[in-house]
């Protein structure tokens, strides 16, 4: 049984795309910032938090991917672990990604809206991009959640109406069959 295909992380590409955007952006910003002489420790710590956090996420994901491709993950799963252990580790890994992303979101919003602007232009642009991207992400998710609630409500109402119509039509159908 191939357990690793059941629990691979490619089921949610939105999380990977989100982290990839921040990995590339933070890496480019770190290169530009490293070549300059501007110093802003508050915004630098956020830059390195995003850079190293996403590097760790992709490093672990890359190791799992390589283990999957060479068959080592399946071998370890079958010989050393059981399915419950693999499932718990997978949930722990993706739970860690979600916790990291939530902390990064809060950190970004507090840094951009709660503190003064950075003296370094590249750090200010990185923080501003992060904050606005996160706001867009939150707004889209709120509207999507609202959409799901509304469609669920109207779907239930539609089912109730259809059920009432069906109950009204049942005696008519029965009387039509008796004739």
Secondary structure, 3 states (H helix, E strand, C coil): CCHHHHCCHHHCHHHHHHHHHHHHHHHHHHHHHHHCCCCCHHHHHHHHHHHHHHHHHHHHHHHHHHHHHHCHHHHHHHHCCCHHHHHHHHHHHHHHHHHHHHHHHHHHHHHHHHCCCCCCHHHHHHHHHHHHHHHHHHHHHHHHHHHHHHHHHHHHHHHHHHHHHHHHHHHHHHHHHHC
